[in-house]
Amino acid sequence: MSDIKEVLSKYKSIAMVGVSNDPTKASTIVMKAKVLWLQLGIRDEKAKELMEKNDIKYIENKCTKMEYQKYFLKVRQAFPVLSD
């Protein structure tokens, strides 16, 4: 199982950096937990080191909605140019 699928399956709360403060946006669903999730386009080596040092899962440059769709709804990416 990939780390992303495990995180989306196991954790009920995920902290996200770069989310909208618009309550109608999908990204506002997950806001705090034992995971630091950096949205598309966001990477931080110092944050990664700090999370690993403190046994906190770290995911960078990924959209929670797109990853959820990929692993659980088997939906293809809406924007293939954004995929890895």
Helices and strands as residue ranges (DSSP letters): H 3-10, E 15-17, G 26-29, E 35-38, H 45-53, E 57-59, H 64-68, I 69-73, G 80-82
